[in-house]
Amino acid sequence: MPYPLPARLVIAACAASLLIGCSQGPSEAAKPPEMPSFADEHLSEGRSVWIGTCRNCHLLGVAGAPAVTDFAAWEQRLEKGMDALYRTALDGVKDPDGVYLKPPRGGNTRLTDDQLRAAVDYEVAAVKALREASQH
């Protein structure tokens, strides 16, 4: 089932901003972080899903998504707990008018609930690892 037009626009904005960012050449401010890998099989699967779906908006913080290096934004989300993060990934996020800001399942309807939870677990672990690395 296709998503409403606004969700498609969010996904297109994510893709376009990545392309625009690539065409401008690397700069320190816009340089994407190197995403960590983990030996844990669950997090490894989550990394694959995250790279294939979630990265488009969360790597640099496109279309209002919190970037993996926006530690203050993640702190607020982490305070709500993992169940809230899973629900956001599964159900998406709507504005007050009911328009999707983040489409359910990141726009990838082929993902299972377990795959989405693994991607969320990976993202949380990655945010924590990147925060730790930035403090050294």
ABEGO torsion letter per residue (X at the ends): XBBBAAAAAAAAAAAAAAAAAAAAEBBAAABBBBBBBBABAAAAAAAAAAAAAAAAAAAAGBGGBBBAABAAAAAAAAAAEAAAAAAAAAAEBBBAAGBBABBBGGGBAABBAAAAAAAAAAAAAAAAAAAAAAAX
